[in-house]
Amino acid sequence: MIGRAAVSTERLRLEPIGPEHAEELWRATEASLPQLRPWMFWAADADLASTRAFAEGAVEEWDQGLAFHFAIRDHAGVAGALGLEVPVPVRRLGELGYWVASDRAGRGYATEAGAAAVRFGFDAIGLYRLELRAGIDNPASRRVAEKLGFRREGTLRKGCPLPDGAYDGFLYGLLATDHRPG
Ligand SMILES: CC(C)(COP(=O)(O)OP(=O)(O)OC[C@H]1O[C@@H](n2cnc3c(N)ncnc32)[C@H](O)[C@@H]1OP(=O)(O)O)[C@@H](O)C(=O)NCCC(=O)NCCS
């Protein structure tokens, strides 16, 4: 089992999400809902109860090796979250997702936290490939993927589901053996 240890970067601390994060995570989510809802499936009906259920479930998912969710913390508190999902652990293929609170966007946080998550995925979990889906119309997310060294590999028609539909996305891939920036 992979230990639930925090990961530090230059400006941020990535903390494995647990019930203790629920309230702060919800406050950051609530303030960012207009920016999250177009892209994140779970944001449509997010509230404190669903955030608490997610944070509690995250501990179990981590222990089963199915998902590794981190709260992104800066000097002022929870600034977003990211997750590595590994639906079939034995296949060693993971998917990275991230969001940053609207009042902290544009500071390089997603890239800084994402780079640490990529290292965690390859070095601690032992994944051989990471995938990432970013909306065709979501330039900030696409840019983060590129800055992390992901390569654009294809177009996913309606490949990014939302509760009331789906949007087109690009599939990005990164191999453990690929060159990475930084
Ligand atoms: C996408 C998101 C995670 C980016 O977080 P962030 O911390 O602002 O990202 P960073 O600062 O590390 O990088 C953002 C990059 O996108 C660029 N960018 C932002 N808005 C842009 C736009 N409208 N057009 C083109 N580029 C844009 C920034 O200039 C920056 O690139 P640069 O460093 O080359 O200048 C954040 O905006 C977010 O949470 N959005 C809502 C949820 C979401 O879309 N999640 C991703 C789902 S796949």
The ligand as an SDF file (V2000), in Angstrom:
LIG
                    3D

 48 50  0  0  0  0  0  0  0  0999 V2000
   -7.5160   24.9270  -15.7510 C   0  0  0  0  0  0  0  0  0  0  0  0
   -7.0040   25.3430  -14.3720 C   0  0  0  0  0  0  0  0  0  0  0  0
   -6.7500   24.0930  -13.5370 C   0  0  0  0  0  0  0  0  0  0  0  0
   -5.6810   26.1210  -14.5470 C   0  0  0  0  0  0  0  0  0  0  0  0
   -5.1500   26.3970  -13.2610 O   0  0  0  0  0  0  0  0  0  0  0  0
   -4.0080   27.4970  -13.0850 P   0  0  0  0  0  0  0  0  0  0  0  0
   -3.3980   27.3020  -11.7430 O   0  0  0  0  0  0  0  0  0  0  0  0
   -4.5350   28.8430  -13.4310 O   0  0  0  0  0  0  0  0  0  0  0  0
   -2.9620   27.0260  -14.2340 O   0  0  0  0  0  0  0  0  0  0  0  0
   -1.4760   27.5780  -14.4700 P   0  0  0  0  0  0  0  0  0  0  0  0
   -1.3730   28.9640  -13.9270 O   0  0  0  0  0  0  0  0  0  0  0  0
   -0.5110   26.5500  -14.0010 O   0  0  0  0  0  0  0  0  0  0  0  0
   -1.3980   27.5950  -16.0770 O   0  0  0  0  0  0  0  0  0  0  0  0
   -2.4570   28.1640  -16.8390 C   0  0  0  0  0  0  0  0  0  0  0  0
   -1.9410   28.4300  -18.2320 C   0  0  0  0  0  0  0  0  0  0  0  0
   -3.0620   28.6220  -19.0880 O   0  0  0  0  0  0  0  0  0  0  0  0
   -2.9410   29.8860  -19.7250 C   0  0  0  0  0  0  0  0  0  0  0  0
   -4.2910   30.3950  -19.9460 N   0  0  0  0  0  0  0  0  0  0  0  0
   -5.2130   30.7010  -19.0250 C   0  0  0  0  0  0  0  0  0  0  0  0
   -6.3400   31.1270  -19.6130 N   0  0  0  0  0  0  0  0  0  0  0  0
   -6.1130   31.0720  -20.9540 C   0  0  0  0  0  0  0  0  0  0  0  0
   -6.8930   31.3970  -22.1090 C   0  0  0  0  0  0  0  0  0  0  0  0
   -8.1440   31.8470  -21.9870 N   0  0  0  0  0  0  0  0  0  0  0  0
   -6.3330   31.2060  -23.3230 N   0  0  0  0  0  0  0  0  0  0  0  0
   -5.0700   30.7430  -23.4600 C   0  0  0  0  0  0  0  0  0  0  0  0
   -4.2830   30.4190  -22.3800 N   0  0  0  0  0  0  0  0  0  0  0  0
   -4.7990   30.5840  -21.1630 C   0  0  0  0  0  0  0  0  0  0  0  0
   -2.1330   30.7300  -18.7670 C   0  0  0  0  0  0  0  0  0  0  0  0
   -1.5680   31.8500  -19.4160 O   0  0  0  0  0  0  0  0  0  0  0  0
   -1.0970   29.6900  -18.3330 C   0  0  0  0  0  0  0  0  0  0  0  0
   -0.1140   29.4440  -19.3240 O   0  0  0  0  0  0  0  0  0  0  0  0
    1.3250   30.1960  -19.3300 P   0  0  0  0  0  0  0  0  0  0  0  0
    2.0170   29.8060  -18.0530 O   0  0  0  0  0  0  0  0  0  0  0  0
    1.9970   29.6640  -20.5490 O   0  0  0  0  0  0  0  0  0  0  0  0
    1.0630   31.6630  -19.3850 O   0  0  0  0  0  0  0  0  0  0  0  0
   -8.0170   26.2810  -13.6370 C   0  0  0  0  0  0  0  0  0  0  0  0
   -8.2750   27.3810  -14.4510 O   0  0  0  0  0  0  0  0  0  0  0  0
   -9.3210   25.5830  -13.3150 C   0  0  0  0  0  0  0  0  0  0  0  0
   -9.4100   24.9420  -12.2830 O   0  0  0  0  0  0  0  0  0  0  0  0
  -10.3330   25.7000  -14.1850 N   0  0  0  0  0  0  0  0  0  0  0  0
  -11.6440   25.1270  -13.9330 C   0  0  0  0  0  0  0  0  0  0  0  0
  -11.6170   23.6070  -13.8630 C   0  0  0  0  0  0  0  0  0  0  0  0
  -10.8970   22.9730  -15.0240 C   0  0  0  0  0  0  0  0  0  0  0  0
  -11.0330   23.4130  -16.1600 O   0  0  0  0  0  0  0  0  0  0  0  0
  -10.1510   21.9050  -14.7270 N   0  0  0  0  0  0  0  0  0  0  0  0
   -9.4770   21.1370  -15.7400 C   0  0  0  0  0  0  0  0  0  0  0  0
  -10.4090   20.1010  -16.2480 C   0  0  0  0  0  0  0  0  0  0  0  0
   -9.5820   19.0700  -17.4450 S   0  0  0  0  0  0  0  0  0  0  0  0
  1  2  1  0
  2  3  1  0
  2  4  1  0
  2 36  1  0
  4  5  1  0
  5  6  1  0
  6  7  2  0
  6  8  1  0
  6  9  1  0
  9 10  1  0
 10 11  2  0
 10 12  1  0
 10 13  1  0
 13 14  1  0
 14 15  1  0
 15 16  1  0
 15 30  1  0
 16 17  1  0
 17 18  1  0
 17 28  1  0
 18 19  1  0
 18 27  1  0
 19 20  2  0
 20 21  1  0
 21 22  1  0
 21 27  2  0
 22 23  1  0
 22 24  2  0
 24 25  1  0
 25 26  2  0
 26 27  1  0
 28 29  1  0
 28 30  1  0
 30 31  1  0
 31 32  1  0
 32 33  2  0
 32 34  1  0
 32 35  1  0
 36 37  1  0
 36 38  1  0
 38 39  2  0
 38 40  1  0
 40 41  1  0
 41 42  1  0
 42 43  1  0
 43 44  2  0
 43 45  1  0
 45 46  1  0
 46 47  1  0
 47 48  1  0
M  END
$$$$
